[in-house]
C-alpha cells in the first residue's frame, strides 16, 4: 500500500499543505514543535479515524478554525483509493472512502494498515497495563473485525456492571445477565490476545536481536485472569462480586489483561537501560509491522517519529538497515538531525522525498 499524496486544511498547526510522496522513503526535518509529528498524525488519522495522541477531535482543528479537512490518495492492492476526513465543531466527523461515507467508522479499521513508532512508545515498557492492552487492541483490531466488535460489546457490558456496582444493586440475577454477556465477548478477546502474543513473541525476539545483537534475551508473555481457557469469567465474577461491590468497580476480566515484558528474565521497566528500553519498543513496532503485513497481505505504512534519540550509533545503523529491506514498504521519518536522515538515504539506495518543516509549513529539499 502506498500513500501517493496528502492534502491538509486546518489540521493542528498546519493551515494548508499539499504533499506528493515517494513510494519508499519520505523524510521530515525540523526542530521540535514545528509540525513534523502533526503531519504523521494526519496520516494516522486517516487510518484510525483519531489522533495518535488521544487528543479529542475538537482539538485537532487549527486554533480559531471551525473545521478541518484531510485528504489522502492511495494505491491499495493495485487500485487507486481516496480517503477524505472532515471535522466540524459540534458535528459528527465524516470519513469517505472513494466518495462513499462510512456509517460506522469501525468498518474502516484495518483496511489501511499503519504502524507508528514514536517517543511515546516508552510508555509500553514503563507505563500501566492500559498501554499494553491498547497495543493488543490496536493491532488485532486491524486484522479481525470480530475482535473489534467483541471489544465494543464487552466495553458496554463492563460499563453497565460498574454502574450497577456504584449504584449498590444487589440482585444476583441482574449481575448474572450482564456477566454472561461479558463472558461471551471475553472468551473471544482473550483467545485472540493469547494467540497474538504467542505469534508476535518470536518475530519480536528476531528484530530485537537484529538491532541489539545476541547478548540480550527479550521475551513477551500474555498475562490474564483468563489465561487458562478452563476459567470462566462468570465464575470469576461471582467469586469477586462482594469485593467488587466494596471497591465499586470490576476487578477481573480482559480489561485487566497485560503483557509481561522482560529482558534476561527481569522486567524491562526495572532492569533495562534507556537504550535497551528504546530498542525493545522499536523491535515491538517492527514485529507489529511484520504481523500486519502477513495478516493483511498489504505493506502497512511505517511512521518513524523521532525514534533515534537514546540509541547508540550501532543500533541506529542496524535499524536503518532493517527498514531498508524490501519487506518494508513506504516509510515516513521525522528527525531534528539531518545526519540521521542522510545516513538513512545512504542505506536505502531508494528515491527519497525530503522536506524542511517550520511552523506548519513544508519546504521541499
C-alpha positions as CSV (number, residue, x, y, z in Angstrom):
1,X,0.0,0.0,0.0
2,X,1.3,3.5,-0.9
3,X,0.1,6.9,0.1
4,X,0.7,9.0,-3.0
5,X,-0.4,12.4,-1.7
6,X,-1.8,14.2,1.3
7,X,-3.7,17.5,1.4
8,X,-4.5,19.1,4.8
9,X,-6.5,22.1,5.8
10,X,-6.6,23.4,9.4
11,X,-5.1,20.3,11.0
12,X,-3.3,21.2,14.2
13,X,-0.8,23.9,13.3
14,X,-1.0,23.2,9.6
15,X,-3.2,25.7,7.9
16,X,-2.7,24.4,4.4
17,X,-0.4,21.7,3.0
18,X,-0.3,19.5,-0.1
19,X,2.5,17.0,-0.4
20,X,3.3,14.3,-3.0
21,X,5.2,11.4,-1.5
22,X,7.9,9.0,-2.6
23,X,6.9,5.4,-2.8
24,X,9.7,4.4,-0.5
25,X,11.3,7.0,1.9
26,X,9.9,10.3,3.0
27,X,11.8,12.5,5.5
28,X,10.7,15.5,7.5
29,X,13.4,17.6,9.0
30,X,12.9,20.4,11.6
31,X,13.0,21.5,15.1
32,X,10.6,20.2,17.7
33,X,7.1,21.7,17.7
34,X,7.3,22.8,14.1
35,X,4.7,20.3,12.7
36,X,6.6,17.2,11.7
37,X,4.7,14.9,14.0
38,X,1.4,16.6,13.1
39,X,1.8,15.5,9.5
40,X,2.3,11.9,10.7
41,X,-0.7,12.3,12.9
42,X,-2.8,13.3,9.9
43,X,-1.7,10.1,8.1
44,X,-2.5,8.1,11.3
45,X,-5.9,9.8,11.5
46,X,-6.9,8.7,8.0
47,X,-6.2,5.0,9.0
48,X,-7.7,5.1,12.5
49,X,-10.2,8.0,12.5
50,X,-8.5,9.5,15.5
51,X,-5.3,11.2,16.6
52,X,-2.4,9.1,17.9
53,X,-2.1,11.5,20.8
54,X,-5.5,10.7,22.1
55,X,-6.4,14.3,21.5
56,X,-10.2,15.0,21.1
57,X,-11.3,15.8,17.6
58,X,-12.2,19.3,18.5
59,X,-8.6,19.9,19.5
60,X,-7.0,18.7,16.2
61,X,-8.6,21.6,14.4
62,X,-6.3,24.5,14.0
63,X,-6.8,27.1,16.7
64,X,-9.5,29.6,15.8
65,X,-10.9,27.5,13.0
66,X,-14.3,25.6,12.9
67,X,-13.4,22.8,10.5
68,X,-10.5,20.6,9.3
69,X,-10.1,18.5,6.2
70,X,-7.7,15.6,5.5
71,X,-7.5,14.1,2.0
72,X,-5.2,11.2,1.1
73,X,-4.7,9.4,-2.3
74,X,-3.6,5.8,-2.0
75,X,-2.7,2.8,-4.2
76,X,-4.0,-0.3,-2.4
77,X,-4.0,-3.7,-4.0
78,X,-3.0,-2.0,-7.2
79,X,-6.1,0.2,-7.3
80,X,-6.4,4.0,-6.7
81,X,-8.3,4.9,-3.5
82,X,-9.1,8.2,-1.8
83,X,-9.9,8.9,1.8
84,X,-11.5,12.2,2.9
85,X,-12.0,13.1,6.6
86,X,-14.0,16.1,7.5
87,X,-14.4,17.6,11.0
88,X,-16.6,20.5,12.0
89,X,-17.2,21.8,15.5
90,X,-20.3,20.5,17.1
91,X,-20.9,17.9,14.4
92,X,-20.0,14.2,13.9
93,X,-16.8,13.6,12.0
94,X,-17.2,12.2,8.5
95,X,-14.9,9.7,6.7
96,X,-15.4,8.9,3.0
97,X,-13.7,6.2,1.0
98,X,-13.7,6.9,-2.7
99,X,-16.7,9.2,-2.2
100,X,-18.8,6.8,-0.1
101,X,-19.3,7.8,3.6
102,X,-18.9,5.2,6.3
103,X,-21.9,4.8,8.5
104,X,-19.8,3.1,11.2
105,X,-16.2,4.2,11.5
106,X,-15.2,0.9,12.9
107,X,-15.8,-0.6,9.5
108,X,-12.7,1.3,8.3
109,X,-10.2,0.0,10.9
110,X,-7.7,-2.4,9.3
111,X,-8.3,-1.5,5.7
112,X,-5.4,0.9,5.5
113,X,-2.9,-0.6,7.9
114,X,-0.2,1.5,9.6
115,X,2.5,1.2,12.2
116,X,3.7,4.2,14.2
117,X,6.9,4.2,16.3
118,X,7.4,7.3,18.5
119,X,9.0,8.5,21.7
120,X,5.6,7.9,23.4
121,X,6.2,4.2,22.9
122,X,8.4,4.2,26.1
123,X,5.1,4.0,28.0
124,X,4.7,0.5,26.6
125,X,7.5,-0.7,28.9
126,X,7.3,1.9,31.7
127,X,3.6,2.6,31.9
128,X,0.5,0.8,33.3
129,X,-1.2,-2.2,31.7
130,X,-3.6,0.0,29.8
131,X,-0.8,1.0,27.4
132,X,-0.1,-2.7,26.6
133,X,-3.8,-3.5,26.3
134,X,-4.1,-0.6,23.8
135,X,-1.3,-2.1,21.8
136,X,-3.0,-5.5,21.6
137,X,-6.4,-4.0,20.7
138,X,-5.0,-1.6,18.1
139,X,-3.1,-4.4,16.2
140,X,-5.6,-7.2,16.5
141,X,-8.5,-5.0,15.5
142,X,-6.7,-4.2,12.2
143,X,-6.8,-7.8,11.3
144,X,-10.0,-9.1,13.0
145,X,-13.3,-7.3,12.7
146,X,-14.9,-9.8,15.1
147,X,-12.4,-8.9,17.7
148,X,-13.2,-5.2,17.4
149,X,-16.9,-6.0,17.7
150,X,-16.2,-8.1,20.8
151,X,-14.2,-5.3,22.4
152,X,-17.1,-2.8,21.8
153,X,-19.7,-5.2,23.3
154,X,-17.5,-6.1,26.3
155,X,-16.9,-2.4,27.0
156,X,-20.6,-1.6,27.0
157,X,-21.4,-4.5,29.4
158,X,-18.4,-3.6,31.6
159,X,-19.7,-0.1,31.9
160,X,-23.2,-1.4,32.8
161,X,-21.8,-3.7,35.5
162,X,-19.7,-0.9,37.0
163,X,-22.7,1.3,37.1
164,X,-24.6,-1.4,39.0
165,X,-21.8,-1.7,41.5
166,X,-21.7,2.1,42.0
167,X,-25.5,2.2,42.5
168,X,-25.4,-0.6,45.0
169,X,-27.5,-3.0,43.0
170,X,-27.8,-6.3,45.0
171,X,-29.9,-8.5,42.7
172,X,-27.7,-11.5,41.7
173,X,-29.8,-12.3,38.7
174,X,-29.2,-8.8,37.2
175,X,-25.5,-9.3,37.6
176,X,-25.6,-12.7,36.1
177,X,-27.3,-11.4,33.0
178,X,-24.7,-8.8,32.4
179,X,-21.8,-11.1,33.2
180,X,-23.0,-13.7,30.7
181,X,-22.9,-11.1,28.0
182,X,-19.4,-10.1,29.2
183,X,-18.3,-13.7,29.1
184,X,-19.4,-14.2,25.5
185,X,-17.2,-11.4,24.4
186,X,-14.3,-12.0,26.8
187,X,-13.8,-15.6,25.6
188,X,-13.0,-14.4,22.1
189,X,-11.0,-11.4,23.2
190,X,-8.7,-13.5,25.4
191,X,-8.3,-16.2,22.9
192,X,-7.3,-13.7,20.2
193,X,-4.9,-11.9,22.6
194,X,-3.3,-15.2,23.7
195,X,-2.7,-16.3,20.1
196,X,-1.4,-12.9,19.1
197,X,1.2,-12.6,21.8
198,X,2.4,-16.1,21.1
199,X,2.8,-15.4,17.4
200,X,4.4,-11.9,18.0
201,X,6.9,-13.2,20.5
202,X,9.3,-15.0,18.1
203,X,9.0,-12.2,15.5
204,X,9.8,-9.6,18.2
205,X,12.8,-11.5,19.5
206,X,14.3,-11.8,16.0
207,X,14.0,-8.0,15.5
208,X,15.4,-7.2,18.9
209,X,18.5,-9.4,18.2
210,X,18.9,-7.8,14.8
211,X,19.1,-4.4,16.5
212,X,21.0,-5.2,19.7
213,X,22.9,-8.4,18.9
214,X,22.7,-11.8,20.6
215,X,23.8,-10.9,24.1
216,X,20.4,-9.9,25.4
217,X,17.3,-12.2,25.8
218,X,13.9,-10.4,25.5
219,X,10.6,-12.1,26.0
220,X,6.8,-11.4,25.9
221,X,4.1,-13.3,27.8
222,X,0.4,-12.8,27.9
223,X,-1.0,-12.2,31.5
224,X,-4.7,-12.5,32.2
225,X,-7.2,-13.7,34.8
226,X,-8.5,-15.8,31.9
227,X,-5.1,-17.1,30.6
228,X,-6.3,-20.6,31.4
229,X,-9.1,-21.3,28.9
230,X,-10.8,-23.5,31.5
231,X,-11.5,-20.5,33.7
232,X,-15.0,-19.0,33.1
233,X,-15.5,-15.2,33.6
234,X,-18.9,-15.7,35.1
235,X,-17.5,-17.9,37.9
236,X,-14.7,-15.5,38.5
237,X,-17.0,-12.5,38.8
238,X,-19.4,-14.4,41.1
239,X,-16.4,-15.1,43.4
240,X,-15.4,-11.4,43.3
241,X,-18.8,-9.8,43.5
242,X,-18.7,-8.8,47.1
243,X,-15.2,-7.4,46.7
244,X,-16.2,-5.6,43.6
245,X,-19.2,-4.1,45.4
246,X,-16.9,-2.8,48.1
247,X,-14.5,-1.3,45.6
248,X,-17.3,-0.2,43.3
249,X,-15.7,-1.4,40.1
250,X,-15.0,-4.7,38.3
251,X,-11.6,-6.1,39.3
252,X,-11.3,-9.1,36.9
253,X,-11.7,-9.5,33.2
254,X,-10.0,-8.7,29.8
255,X,-9.9,-5.0,30.9
256,X,-7.2,-6.0,33.4
257,X,-5.0,-8.0,30.9
258,X,-1.4,-7.2,30.4
259,X,1.8,-8.3,28.6
260,X,4.8,-9.3,30.7
261,X,7.8,-7.6,29.1
262,X,11.1,-9.0,30.2
263,X,14.8,-8.8,29.3
264,X,17.2,-11.5,30.5
265,X,14.4,-12.7,32.9
266,X,13.8,-9.3,34.5
267,X,11.0,-6.8,34.0
268,X,12.1,-4.3,31.4
269,X,10.8,-1.4,33.4
270,X,13.3,-2.2,36.2
271,X,16.2,-3.9,34.5
272,X,16.7,-2.2,31.1
273,X,18.8,0.8,30.3
274,X,17.3,3.7,28.3
275,X,18.9,2.3,25.2
276,X,17.6,-1.2,25.9
277,X,14.1,0.0,26.6
278,X,14.1,2.1,23.4
279,X,15.4,-1.0,21.4
280,X,12.6,-3.0,23.0
281,X,9.9,-0.6,21.8
282,X,11.3,-0.3,18.3
283,X,11.5,-4.1,18.0
284,X,7.9,-4.3,19.1
285,X,6.8,-1.9,16.4
286,X,8.8,-3.7,13.7
287,X,7.3,-7.0,14.8
288,X,3.9,-5.4,14.6
289,X,4.6,-4.3,11.1
290,X,5.6,-7.9,10.1
291,X,2.5,-9.3,11.7
292,X,0.2,-6.8,9.9
293,X,2.0,-7.4,6.6
294,X,1.4,-11.1,6.8
295,X,-2.2,-10.8,8.1
296,X,-3.5,-8.2,5.7
297,X,-1.4,-9.0,2.6
298,X,-0.6,-5.4,2.4
299,X,2.6,-3.4,3.2
300,X,1.5,-1.1,6.0
301,X,2.7,2.5,6.1
302,X,5.6,2.8,8.6
303,X,5.9,6.0,10.5
304,X,9.1,6.6,12.5
305,X,8.7,9.7,14.6
306,X,11.9,10.9,16.1
307,X,12.9,7.4,17.2
308,X,16.7,7.6,17.2
309,X,17.2,9.5,20.5
310,X,18.7,7.4,23.3
311,X,20.2,4.9,20.8
312,X,23.9,4.4,20.2
313,X,25.2,4.7,16.6
314,X,25.4,1.0,16.0
315,X,21.8,0.4,16.9
316,X,20.7,3.4,14.8
317,X,22.6,1.9,11.9
318,X,21.0,-1.6,12.4
319,X,17.5,-0.1,12.5
320,X,18.2,1.8,9.3
321,X,19.5,-1.4,7.6
322,X,16.3,-3.3,8.7
323,X,13.8,-0.8,7.4
324,X,15.7,-0.6,4.1
325,X,14.9,-4.2,3.4
326,X,12.5,-5.0,0.5
327,X,9.9,-6.4,3.0
328,X,9.3,-2.9,4.3
329,X,7.2,-0.6,2.1
330,X,6.6,3.1,2.3
331,X,8.3,4.9,5.2
332,X,7.8,8.3,6.8
333,X,10.6,9.5,9.1
334,X,10.9,12.6,11.2
335,X,14.1,13.9,12.9
336,X,15.8,17.0,14.0
337,X,19.2,15.6,12.9
338,X,20.0,15.9,9.1
339,X,22.9,13.5,9.6
340,X,20.5,10.7,10.6
341,X,18.4,11.3,7.5
342,X,21.4,11.4,5.2
343,X,22.6,8.1,6.6
344,X,19.2,6.5,6.0
345,X,19.3,7.6,2.4
346,X,22.7,6.0,2.1
347,X,21.4,2.7,3.4
348,X,18.3,2.5,1.3
349,X,19.6,3.5,-2.1
350,X,16.0,4.4,-2.9
351,X,14.5,7.7,-4.1
352,X,13.7,9.8,-1.2
353,X,11.5,12.9,-0.7
354,X,12.6,15.3,2.0
355,X,11.0,18.5,3.4
356,X,12.1,21.0,6.0
357,X,9.3,21.9,8.4
358,X,8.8,25.2,10.1
359,X,5.6,26.5,11.8
360,X,3.3,24.1,10.0
361,X,4.8,24.9,6.5
362,X,6.7,22.4,4.4
363,X,9.6,23.2,2.0
364,X,10.8,20.6,-0.4
365,X,14.6,20.0,-0.1
